[in-house]
């Protein structure tokens, strides 16, 4: 029987359907014969005479028409459910009634038939329903339970990873079923550790025992890993990190014992028997930052069908902006980045089905003429400006590059966006712009002020017409072209970005240490890259709808509570199955030039406005009027030309707040490390 089902399953759909139809008709004839035998009836006519054969043919025809009418052949039986078996019940019941009425009519108008009564038809209904349902039930059983694939898997001796599952029982039921049907065999669930404290300990889910409940998960896991050498994998349920306090400790125990740790995030390839989607447990999951669910309907409506340009699209934030825009249905996405290798890496991340909508260009965002050509040809609806230099200590030494990219690069892209009529320009800003103590901070704040000033005027100046920054013009002329909406979005660190602490710590741990931290008191805000990108797009969608007094030039993302960097390091060391300070030393190196102990997302002079969009705020902040910026920019070009770091930073400090000149900037906002002459 198993071989027959396997053979039929391997045929083309049309051929498989035809075989099932023939099989059902044979079953009907068998049901007729069995009903006569079981009821011990003796017919008064020869079943194999011409009249008898005509009777069999008529039964087959009626059965086929009724079964088709009742939908028996419109079902994919690997996914059959109660309504599908009701169709069989309806088909067999209808056939029984039609045959009974036909027999009454034949006996009334033609000739009586001995040995045929209601009893035979009742038996026929029961037998036909049973034997027509049986092959379908058996097929469903093979797909869901001890299928021929599991039997072949066992006989082949192929290695299967033994896993423990930690999560809700409803999810455990799904995971156990799909691990049994996956081909090739990958995992077998050996036990379930339920996160529900009232779950029935010792019971079984599809023969898999529930071995632990909260709050004894860590204790039981420790006992389990000591008592077996065959456990390979620990699978967490979706969202478990937000439900249990011992999440990080469970990860540590597992990894210390050499057990891989993954997290269930869904199912894929259901049409091929079902497979689990298991994601690596990342740092943001361990730190249990509470992520808000994305309003995919709203951001999808905003991005869908639009042409999107992302500067710095090969960077940490930029590449996720690119991927997300494609996922949300952008008509086309253009990446502008000066990193050849970064663009190559981005191309490897994009699904094949989306590559025809993606275009990449190697370009420096400070090159105004090149950007003008790209934007005028591509005609984007929104320009995400993510291109920036962001490494705090490096930019203290390379301050010219920081100003050129972060200030004049922003200016060039904003100018081009306005002149080409791009409806929306969005700057990716940073918490370093708040009360800046670094070159990075003052350049990002200057970029915010450029965008804020342009937002106030809804216009952009055409500056440095003979080549932008490289033209070194002392004078400034401005041509106003209304229409482009300028906004900036400010947020803190993201997990897993290039140069993030998580990435650095991971490399140091793999090398055996030491893990280096500047100061044990240091804290930072953290957010997942995916969440940050969705909230950036949400900010753009919100800005599109706002006008007048309720309009905001700068948006701020809710980053939650700041996380101690020392806690991040200690947690990552434990995740690797090591002990902090013992197996992996932690060394404190001292705060580097430009760094703060604690970052903030807004200054004392800024008003945070709560919006109806979750995790997104509007900021009311001082805006430097454009005439002051017009005066500052040529002077900044001259300072770069003269390699006068002090003068350059003094000019940028003068753009910090609307009512302050360079000399008025508070000392704490511009310390000596920033003000030193380069």
C-alpha positions as CSV (number, residue, x, y, z in Angstrom):
1,X,0.0,0.0,0.0
2,X,2.8,2.4,0.9
3,X,4.6,1.8,-2.3
4,X,1.4,2.4,-4.3
5,X,0.7,5.7,-2.5
6,X,4.3,6.8,-3.1
7,X,4.2,5.9,-6.7
8,X,0.9,7.8,-7.3
9,X,2.3,10.8,-5.4
10,X,5.2,11.0,-7.8
11,X,3.1,11.3,-10.9
12,X,2.1,14.5,-12.6
13,X,-1.1,16.2,-11.2
14,X,-3.3,15.3,-14.2
15,X,-2.2,11.7,-14.3
16,X,-2.5,11.4,-10.5
17,X,-6.1,12.8,-10.6
18,X,-7.1,10.4,-13.4
19,X,-5.8,7.4,-11.4
20,X,-7.7,8.6,-8.3
21,X,-10.9,8.9,-10.3
22,X,-10.5,5.3,-11.6
23,X,-9.7,4.1,-8.1
24,X,-12.9,5.7,-6.7
25,X,-15.0,4.0,-9.4
26,X,-13.4,0.7,-8.7
27,X,-14.2,1.3,-5.0
28,X,-17.8,1.9,-5.9
29,X,-18.1,-1.4,-7.7
30,X,-16.4,-3.1,-4.8
31,X,-18.8,-1.4,-2.4
32,X,-21.8,-2.7,-4.4
33,X,-20.4,-6.3,-4.3
34,X,-19.5,-6.1,-0.6
35,X,-22.9,-4.7,0.3
36,X,-24.6,-7.7,-1.4
37,X,-22.3,-10.2,0.2
38,X,-22.4,-8.7,3.7
39,X,-26.2,-8.5,3.6
40,X,-26.4,-12.0,2.1
41,X,-28.6,-10.9,-0.8
42,X,-29.3,-13.1,-3.8
43,X,-30.2,-11.1,-6.9
44,X,-32.8,-12.5,-9.3
45,X,-30.7,-11.6,-12.4
46,X,-27.3,-12.5,-13.7
47,X,-24.8,-9.8,-12.7
48,X,-22.7,-10.6,-15.8
49,X,-25.5,-10.6,-18.4
50,X,-25.9,-7.8,-20.8
51,X,-28.5,-6.2,-18.6
52,X,-26.2,-6.6,-15.5
53,X,-23.2,-5.1,-17.3
54,X,-25.3,-2.2,-18.4
55,X,-26.4,-1.7,-14.8
56,X,-22.7,-1.6,-13.6
57,X,-21.9,0.9,-16.3
58,X,-24.8,3.1,-15.3
59,X,-23.7,3.0,-11.6
60,X,-20.1,4.0,-12.6
61,X,-21.4,6.9,-14.7
62,X,-23.7,8.2,-12.0
63,X,-20.9,7.8,-9.3
64,X,-18.4,9.8,-11.4
65,X,-20.8,12.7,-12.1
66,X,-21.8,12.9,-8.4
67,X,-18.3,12.7,-7.1
68,X,-17.2,15.5,-9.4
69,X,-20.2,17.6,-8.4
70,X,-19.4,17.1,-4.8
71,X,-15.8,18.3,-5.2
72,X,-13.9,15.1,-4.5
73,X,-11.3,16.0,-7.1
74,X,-10.7,19.7,-6.2
75,X,-8.7,18.9,-3.0
76,X,-5.0,18.6,-2.4
77,X,-5.1,15.6,-0.1
78,X,-1.9,16.3,1.8
79,X,-3.8,19.3,3.2
80,X,-7.2,17.6,3.5
81,X,-9.4,18.6,6.5
82,X,-12.9,18.0,7.9
83,X,-14.8,19.8,5.0
84,X,-13.0,17.6,2.5
85,X,-14.2,14.4,4.2
86,X,-17.6,15.9,4.4
87,X,-17.5,16.1,0.6
88,X,-16.9,12.3,0.5
89,X,-19.8,11.8,2.9
90,X,-22.0,13.9,0.7
91,X,-20.9,12.1,-2.5
92,X,-21.5,8.6,-1.1
93,X,-24.8,9.7,0.5
94,X,-26.0,11.2,-2.8
95,X,-25.0,8.1,-4.8
96,X,-26.8,5.8,-2.3
97,X,-30.0,7.9,-2.5
98,X,-29.9,8.1,-6.4
99,X,-29.3,4.3,-6.7
100,X,-32.1,3.6,-4.3
101,X,-34.5,5.8,-6.2
102,X,-33.4,4.3,-9.4
103,X,-34.0,0.8,-8.1
104,X,-37.5,1.8,-6.9
105,X,-38.3,3.2,-10.4
106,X,-37.0,0.1,-12.1
107,X,-39.1,-2.2,-9.9
108,X,-42.2,-0.1,-10.4
109,X,-42.0,0.5,-14.2
110,X,-40.2,-2.5,-15.5
111,X,-39.9,-5.6,-13.4
112,X,-39.5,-6.5,-9.7
113,X,-36.0,-7.5,-8.5
114,X,-35.8,-10.1,-5.8
115,X,-33.1,-9.8,-3.1
116,X,-32.8,-6.0,-3.2
117,X,-34.1,-3.8,-0.3
118,X,-33.2,-0.9,1.9
119,X,-30.7,-3.0,4.0
120,X,-28.4,-3.4,1.0
121,X,-28.3,0.4,0.4
122,X,-27.5,1.2,4.0
123,X,-24.6,-1.3,3.9
124,X,-23.5,0.2,0.5
125,X,-23.4,3.7,2.0
126,X,-21.2,2.6,4.9
127,X,-18.9,0.5,2.8
128,X,-18.5,3.0,0.0
129,X,-17.7,5.9,2.4
130,X,-15.2,3.7,4.3
131,X,-13.2,2.3,1.4
132,X,-13.2,5.7,-0.6
133,X,-12.0,7.6,2.5
134,X,-9.4,5.0,3.5
135,X,-6.7,5.7,0.8
136,X,-7.0,9.5,1.5
137,X,-6.7,9.0,5.2
138,X,-3.7,6.8,4.8
139,X,-2.1,9.3,2.5
140,X,-2.6,12.1,5.0
141,X,-1.2,9.8,7.7
142,X,1.9,9.2,5.7
143,X,2.4,12.9,5.1
144,X,1.9,13.9,8.8
145,X,3.0,10.9,10.8
146,X,5.2,7.8,10.2
147,X,5.4,8.3,6.5
148,X,7.4,6.3,4.0
149,X,10.0,9.1,4.2
150,X,10.5,8.6,7.9
151,X,10.7,4.9,7.3
152,X,13.3,5.3,4.5
153,X,15.1,7.9,6.7
154,X,15.4,5.3,9.5
155,X,16.5,2.5,7.2
156,X,19.1,4.7,5.5
157,X,20.8,5.5,8.8
158,X,21.3,9.1,7.8
159,X,22.3,11.3,10.9
160,X,19.5,13.4,12.3
161,X,20.2,16.2,14.8
162,X,18.5,15.7,18.2
163,X,16.9,18.8,19.5
164,X,15.1,20.3,22.5
165,X,12.3,22.8,21.9
166,X,11.6,25.7,24.3
167,X,8.4,27.5,23.7
168,X,4.6,27.3,23.7
169,X,2.9,23.9,23.3
170,X,0.9,25.1,20.3
171,X,4.1,25.9,18.5
172,X,5.7,22.7,19.7
173,X,2.9,20.8,17.9
174,X,3.6,22.5,14.6
175,X,7.4,22.1,14.9
176,X,7.2,18.4,15.8
177,X,4.9,17.7,12.8
178,X,7.1,19.5,10.3
179,X,10.4,18.1,11.6
180,X,8.9,14.7,10.9
181,X,8.0,15.5,7.3
182,X,11.1,17.5,6.2
183,X,13.2,16.0,3.4
184,X,16.0,15.5,3.8
185,X,15.7,14.7,7.5
186,X,17.4,17.4,9.6
187,X,16.0,17.4,13.1
188,X,14.2,15.2,15.5
189,X,12.6,16.8,18.6
190,X,13.6,14.7,21.7
191,X,11.8,16.8,24.3
192,X,9.7,19.9,24.9
193,X,10.4,22.6,27.5
194,X,7.2,24.5,27.9
195,X,7.1,28.2,28.7
196,X,3.6,27.9,30.1
197,X,3.9,27.3,33.8
198,X,0.6,25.5,33.9
199,X,1.4,23.1,31.1
200,X,0.9,19.4,31.9
201,X,4.4,18.1,32.8
202,X,5.0,14.5,31.5
203,X,2.4,14.5,28.8
204,X,3.3,14.0,25.2
205,X,2.8,16.1,22.1
206,X,2.8,13.6,19.1
207,X,4.7,11.2,21.3
208,X,7.3,13.8,22.3
209,X,7.4,14.3,26.1
210,X,7.1,17.6,27.9
211,X,10.3,17.5,30.1
212,X,10.3,20.9,31.8
213,X,8.1,23.9,32.8
214,X,8.8,27.4,34.0
215,X,10.5,28.4,36.2
216,X,12.8,25.3,36.2
217,X,13.9,25.6,32.5
218,X,17.6,26.4,33.2
219,X,17.9,23.7,35.9
220,X,16.3,21.0,33.8
221,X,18.4,22.0,30.7
222,X,21.6,21.7,32.8
223,X,20.5,18.2,34.0
224,X,19.6,17.3,30.4
225,X,22.9,18.2,28.8
226,X,24.8,16.4,31.5
227,X,22.8,13.2,31.1
228,X,23.0,12.9,27.3
229,X,25.7,13.2,24.7
230,X,23.3,13.1,21.8
231,X,21.7,16.5,22.0
232,X,22.8,18.7,19.1
233,X,20.4,21.6,19.0
234,X,18.3,23.9,21.1
235,X,15.3,25.5,19.3
236,X,13.6,28.5,20.8
237,X,10.0,29.4,19.9
238,X,9.2,32.6,18.2
239,X,9.2,35.5,20.7
240,X,10.4,33.5,23.6
241,X,13.1,36.0,24.4
242,X,10.4,38.4,25.5
243,X,8.5,35.9,27.6
244,X,11.2,34.4,29.9
245,X,13.8,36.1,32.0
246,X,16.3,33.2,31.7
247,X,16.6,33.4,28.0
248,X,20.3,34.5,28.0
249,X,21.2,31.9,30.6
250,X,19.6,29.1,28.6
251,X,21.7,30.2,25.6
252,X,24.8,30.2,27.7
253,X,24.2,26.7,29.1
254,X,23.5,25.3,25.7
255,X,26.6,26.9,24.0
256,X,28.8,26.0,26.9
257,X,27.9,22.4,26.3
258,X,28.5,22.6,22.6
259,X,24.8,22.7,21.6
260,X,23.9,25.0,18.7
261,X,21.1,27.5,19.4
262,X,18.5,28.7,16.9
263,X,15.1,30.3,16.9
264,X,12.0,29.3,15.1
265,X,10.6,32.1,12.9
266,X,8.1,30.3,10.6
267,X,7.5,27.7,8.0
268,X,8.4,27.5,4.3
269,X,7.9,25.2,1.3
270,X,4.7,23.9,2.7
271,X,3.9,22.4,-0.7
272,X,6.9,20.1,-0.4
273,X,6.0,18.7,3.0
274,X,6.9,21.7,5.2
275,X,10.3,22.9,6.5
276,X,11.2,25.0,9.5
277,X,12.8,28.4,9.2
278,X,15.4,28.5,11.9
279,X,17.3,31.8,12.5
280,X,20.6,32.2,14.3
281,X,20.2,33.8,17.8
282,X,21.6,37.2,17.4
283,X,22.9,39.7,19.9
284,X,19.7,41.9,19.7
285,X,17.7,38.9,20.7
286,X,19.9,38.1,23.7
287,X,19.6,41.7,25.0
288,X,15.8,41.3,24.8
289,X,15.2,44.7,23.3
290,X,11.4,45.0,22.9
291,X,10.8,45.5,19.2
292,X,7.6,47.0,18.0
293,X,5.7,45.2,15.3
294,X,6.0,47.0,12.0
295,X,3.0,48.6,10.4
296,X,3.7,46.9,7.1
297,X,0.4,48.0,5.6
298,X,1.3,51.7,6.0
299,X,4.9,51.5,5.0
300,X,4.0,49.2,2.1
301,X,1.5,51.7,0.9
302,X,4.1,54.4,1.1
303,X,7.0,52.6,-0.7
304,X,4.9,50.4,-3.0
305,X,5.2,51.4,-6.6
306,X,7.7,54.2,-6.0
307,X,11.2,54.7,-7.3
308,X,13.7,54.8,-4.4
309,X,17.3,56.1,-4.3
310,X,19.5,55.1,-1.4
311,X,22.9,56.8,-1.0
312,X,25.3,54.7,1.0
313,X,23.1,51.7,0.0
314,X,25.9,49.2,0.5
315,X,26.4,50.2,4.2
316,X,24.7,48.7,7.2
317,X,21.6,50.8,7.2
318,X,21.6,51.4,3.5
319,X,21.5,47.8,2.4
320,X,18.6,47.0,4.7
321,X,16.8,50.0,3.3
322,X,17.4,48.6,-0.1
323,X,16.2,45.1,0.7
324,X,13.1,46.4,2.6
325,X,12.1,48.8,-0.2
326,X,12.2,45.9,-2.7
327,X,10.2,43.7,-0.3
328,X,7.6,46.4,0.1
329,X,7.1,46.6,-3.6
330,X,9.2,49.5,-4.8
331,X,9.0,49.9,-8.5
332,X,12.8,50.4,-8.7
333,X,15.7,51.0,-6.3
334,X,18.9,52.7,-7.2
335,X,22.0,52.3,-4.9
336,X,24.6,55.0,-4.9
337,X,27.8,54.1,-3.0
338,X,31.5,54.5,-3.4
339,X,32.4,51.0,-2.1
340,X,32.8,48.5,-4.9
341,X,33.1,45.6,-2.5
342,X,30.1,46.8,-0.6
343,X,27.9,46.9,-3.7
344,X,29.1,43.4,-4.6
345,X,28.1,42.1,-1.2
346,X,24.7,43.8,-1.5
347,X,24.1,42.1,-4.8
348,X,24.7,38.7,-3.1
349,X,22.0,39.5,-0.5
350,X,19.3,40.4,-3.0
351,X,16.8,37.6,-4.1
352,X,17.0,36.7,-7.7
353,X,13.4,37.7,-8.3
354,X,14.2,41.3,-7.1
355,X,17.4,41.9,-9.0
356,X,15.7,43.3,-12.1
357,X,14.4,46.2,-10.0
358,X,17.8,47.0,-8.5
359,X,20.4,49.2,-10.0
360,X,23.8,50.0,-8.4
361,X,26.2,52.8,-9.2
362,X,29.7,53.5,-7.8
363,X,29.6,57.2,-7.0
364,X,30.9,59.7,-4.4
365,X,28.0,61.6,-3.0
366,X,30.1,64.8,-2.9
367,X,30.3,64.7,-6.7
368,X,27.4,67.0,-7.5
369,X,27.5,66.6,-11.3
370,X,27.5,62.8,-11.0
371,X,24.7,62.8,-8.5
372,X,22.7,65.2,-10.7
373,X,23.0,62.9,-13.7
374,X,21.9,59.8,-11.6
375,X,18.9,61.6,-10.0
376,X,17.7,63.3,-13.2
377,X,17.9,59.9,-15.1
378,X,16.4,57.8,-12.4
379,X,13.7,60.2,-11.2
380,X,13.2,58.9,-7.7
381,X,10.1,59.6,-5.5
382,X,12.2,59.4,-2.3
383,X,15.9,59.8,-1.6
384,X,17.2,58.1,1.5
385,X,20.6,59.7,2.3
386,X,22.4,57.1,4.4
387,X,25.9,57.8,3.1
388,X,28.2,59.0,5.9
389,X,31.5,58.4,7.7
390,X,30.7,57.3,11.2
391,X,33.7,56.0,13.1
392,X,34.3,58.5,16.0
393,X,38.0,58.1,16.8
394,X,39.0,57.8,13.1
395,X,37.2,61.0,12.2
396,X,39.0,62.9,14.9
397,X,42.1,62.4,12.8
398,X,40.4,62.5,9.4
399,X,38.3,65.5,10.0
400,X,38.5,66.9,6.4
401,X,36.9,63.7,5.1
402,X,34.2,63.8,7.7
403,X,33.2,67.4,6.7
404,X,33.4,66.6,3.0
405,X,31.2,63.5,3.2
406,X,28.8,64.3,6.1
407,X,28.3,68.0,5.5
408,X,29.0,68.7,1.8
409,X,27.8,65.3,0.7
410,X,24.5,66.0,2.4
411,X,24.4,69.4,0.9
412,X,25.1,68.1,-2.6
413,X,22.5,65.4,-2.4
414,X,19.9,67.8,-1.0
415,X,20.6,70.3,-3.7
416,X,20.3,67.7,-6.4
417,X,17.0,66.3,-4.9
418,X,15.4,69.8,-5.0
419,X,16.6,70.8,-8.4
420,X,15.4,67.4,-9.9
421,X,12.0,67.7,-8.1
422,X,12.4,64.7,-5.8
423,X,9.3,64.7,-3.6
424,X,11.0,63.7,-0.4
425,X,14.6,63.7,0.9
426,X,15.4,61.9,4.2
427,X,18.7,62.2,6.0
428,X,19.8,59.3,8.3
429,X,21.1,61.2,11.4
430,X,22.7,60.0,14.7
431,X,22.4,60.5,18.4
432,X,26.0,61.8,18.1
433,X,24.5,65.1,16.8
434,X,23.1,65.9,20.3
435,X,25.4,68.1,22.3
436,X,28.2,67.0,20.0
437,X,31.7,66.2,21.5
438,X,33.2,64.8,18.4
439,X,33.9,65.6,14.7
440,X,31.3,63.0,13.8
441,X,28.8,64.8,16.1
442,X,29.3,68.3,14.8
443,X,29.2,67.2,11.2
444,X,26.0,65.2,11.7
445,X,24.5,68.2,13.5
446,X,25.5,70.5,10.7
447,X,23.9,68.1,8.2
448,X,20.7,68.2,10.4
449,X,20.7,72.0,10.3
450,X,21.1,72.0,6.5
451,X,18.1,69.7,6.2
452,X,16.1,71.5,8.8
453,X,16.7,74.9,7.2
454,X,15.7,73.6,3.8
455,X,12.7,72.0,5.4
456,X,11.6,75.4,6.7
457,X,11.9,77.0,3.3
458,X,10.8,73.9,1.3
459,X,13.5,75.0,-1.1
460,X,17.1,74.2,-1.9
461,X,20.0,76.5,-2.8
462,X,22.0,75.9,-5.9
463,X,25.5,76.3,-4.4
464,X,29.0,76.0,-5.8
465,X,27.8,75.7,-9.4
466,X,31.3,75.2,-10.8
467,X,31.9,72.0,-9.1
468,X,30.5,72.1,-5.6
469,X,33.0,71.6,-2.8
470,X,35.9,71.0,-5.1
471,X,35.2,74.4,-6.8
472,X,36.3,76.3,-3.7
473,X,33.9,79.2,-4.4
474,X,34.1,82.0,-1.9
475,X,30.7,83.4,-2.9
476,X,27.3,81.7,-2.7
477,X,24.3,82.2,-4.9
478,X,21.0,80.6,-4.3
479,X,18.2,79.6,-6.6
480,X,15.0,78.4,-4.8
481,X,13.0,75.5,-6.2
482,X,10.1,74.6,-3.9
483,X,8.6,71.2,-3.7
484,X,11.0,68.8,-2.0
485,X,10.2,67.9,1.6
486,X,13.3,67.6,3.7
487,X,13.4,65.6,6.9
488,X,16.0,63.9,9.1
489,X,15.6,60.8,11.3
490,X,17.8,60.6,14.4
491,X,18.6,57.3,16.3
492,X,21.4,55.5,18.0
493,X,23.4,52.3,17.4
494,X,22.1,49.3,15.6
495,X,23.1,45.7,16.3
496,X,25.3,44.0,13.7
497,X,26.2,47.1,11.7
498,X,29.7,47.5,10.4
499,X,32.0,48.4,13.3
500,X,29.3,47.9,15.9
501,X,30.4,46.7,19.4
502,X,28.7,43.3,18.8
503,X,30.7,42.7,15.7
504,X,34.0,43.8,17.3
505,X,33.3,41.8,20.5
506,X,32.5,38.7,18.4
507,X,35.9,38.8,16.7
508,X,37.7,39.4,19.9
509,X,36.0,36.5,21.6
510,X,36.7,34.1,18.7
511,X,40.4,35.2,19.0
512,X,40.4,34.2,22.6
513,X,40.3,37.8,24.0
514,X,40.8,40.1,25.5
515,X,37.5,42.0,24.9
516,X,38.3,45.7,25.0
517,X,35.9,48.3,26.5
518,X,36.7,51.9,26.8
519,X,35.0,52.4,30.2
520,X,33.0,50.1,32.5
521,X,30.4,52.9,32.9
522,X,29.7,53.4,29.2
523,X,26.2,52.9,27.9
524,X,24.6,53.1,24.5
525,X,21.2,52.9,22.9
526,X,20.7,49.9,20.7
527,X,18.1,48.9,18.1
528,X,17.9,46.1,15.5
529,X,18.7,47.1,12.0
530,X,15.4,45.8,10.7
531,X,13.4,47.8,13.2
532,X,15.3,51.0,12.6
533,X,14.8,50.8,8.9
534,X,11.0,50.2,9.2
535,X,10.7,53.1,11.6
536,X,12.8,55.3,9.2
537,X,10.3,54.5,6.4
538,X,7.4,55.1,8.8
539,X,8.9,58.5,9.6
540,X,8.9,59.3,5.9
541,X,5.4,58.1,5.5
542,X,4.3,60.3,8.5
543,X,6.1,63.3,7.1
544,X,4.4,63.0,3.7
545,X,1.0,63.6,5.3
546,X,2.0,66.6,7.5
547,X,1.8,70.3,6.6
548,X,2.0,73.6,8.5
549,X,2.5,73.8,12.3
550,X,2.3,70.0,12.8
551,X,5.2,69.5,10.4
552,X,8.6,68.2,11.7
553,X,12.0,68.6,10.2
554,X,13.6,66.0,12.5
555,X,12.1,62.7,13.7
556,X,13.5,60.7,16.6
557,X,13.1,57.0,17.1
558,X,12.3,55.5,20.5
559,X,15.4,53.4,21.3
560,X,14.2,52.1,24.7
561,X,16.6,52.2,27.6
562,X,20.4,52.6,27.1
563,X,22.4,49.3,27.6
564,X,25.7,49.1,29.5
565,X,28.4,48.1,27.1
566,X,30.0,45.9,29.8
567,X,26.7,44.0,30.0
568,X,26.8,43.4,26.2
569,X,30.4,42.1,26.4
570,X,29.7,39.8,29.4
571,X,26.6,38.4,27.8
572,X,28.3,37.7,24.5
573,X,31.2,35.9,26.3
574,X,28.6,33.7,28.1
575,X,26.8,33.1,24.8
576,X,30.1,31.7,23.5
577,X,30.1,29.2,26.4
578,X,32.9,31.0,28.2
579,X,33.2,32.8,31.5
580,X,34.0,36.6,31.6
581,X,37.2,37.5,33.2
582,X,38.3,33.9,33.6
583,X,38.1,32.3,30.1
584,X,38.0,35.6,28.2
585,X,39.6,38.7,29.9
586,X,37.9,42.1,29.7
587,X,40.3,45.0,29.4
588,X,39.3,48.7,29.9
589,X,41.3,51.0,27.6
590,X,39.9,54.5,28.5
591,X,37.6,56.8,26.6
592,X,38.9,57.7,23.2
593,X,38.9,61.2,21.7
594,X,35.4,62.4,20.9
595,X,33.6,59.6,22.8
596,X,30.9,60.2,25.5
597,X,30.1,57.9,28.4
598,X,26.4,58.2,27.7
599,X,24.6,59.2,24.6
600,X,21.3,61.1,24.5
601,X,18.7,61.3,21.7
602,X,17.6,64.9,22.2
603,X,19.1,68.0,23.8
604,X,17.7,70.2,26.6
605,X,16.6,72.8,24.1
606,X,14.6,70.3,22.0
607,X,10.9,69.5,22.5
608,X,9.9,65.8,22.0
609,X,6.4,65.5,20.5
610,X,4.6,62.2,20.8
611,X,3.0,61.1,17.5
612,X,0.3,58.6,16.7
613,X,3.0,56.4,15.2
614,X,4.5,53.9,17.6
615,X,8.2,54.4,18.5
616,X,8.5,57.6,16.4
617,X,8.6,61.1,17.9
618,X,8.7,64.6,16.3
619,X,11.4,67.0,17.4
620,X,11.0,70.7,17.8
621,X,14.5,72.1,17.7
622,X,16.4,75.3,16.9
623,X,16.8,75.8,13.2
624,X,19.6,77.9,11.8
625,X,18.4,80.3,9.1
626,X,19.7,79.7,5.7
627,X,21.6,83.1,5.4
628,X,23.9,81.9,8.3
629,X,24.5,78.6,6.5
630,X,25.2,80.5,3.3
631,X,27.9,82.5,5.1
632,X,29.3,79.4,6.9
633,X,29.7,77.1,4.0
634,X,32.3,79.0,1.9
635,X,34.3,79.7,5.1
636,X,34.2,76.0,5.8
637,X,35.6,75.3,2.4
638,X,38.4,77.7,3.0
639,X,39.2,76.1,6.4
640,X,39.5,72.7,4.7
641,X,41.7,74.2,2.0
642,X,44.0,75.7,4.7
643,X,43.8,72.5,6.8
644,X,42.7,74.6,9.7
645,X,40.8,72.1,11.9
646,X,40.2,74.6,14.7
647,X,38.6,77.1,12.3
648,X,36.5,74.4,10.6
649,X,35.1,73.1,13.9
650,X,34.4,76.6,15.2
651,X,32.4,77.3,12.0
652,X,30.5,74.0,12.6
653,X,29.9,74.9,16.2
654,X,28.4,78.1,15.1
655,X,25.7,76.1,13.3
656,X,24.9,74.1,16.4
657,X,22.0,76.2,17.7
658,X,20.0,79.0,16.1
659,X,20.8,81.6,18.7
660,X,24.4,80.8,19.3
661,X,27.6,81.8,17.5
662,X,30.7,79.7,17.6
663,X,31.9,81.6,20.7
664,X,28.6,81.0,22.5
665,X,28.6,77.2,22.2
666,X,28.8,75.6,25.7
667,X,32.1,74.1,26.6
668,X,30.7,70.7,27.3
669,X,29.3,70.6,23.8
670,X,32.7,71.2,22.2
671,X,35.5,69.9,24.3
672,X,39.2,70.4,23.7
673,X,39.6,67.1,21.9
674,X,37.3,68.4,19.2
675,X,38.6,72.0,19.1
676,X,42.3,71.1,18.8
677,X,44.0,72.3,15.6
678,X,44.7,69.4,13.2
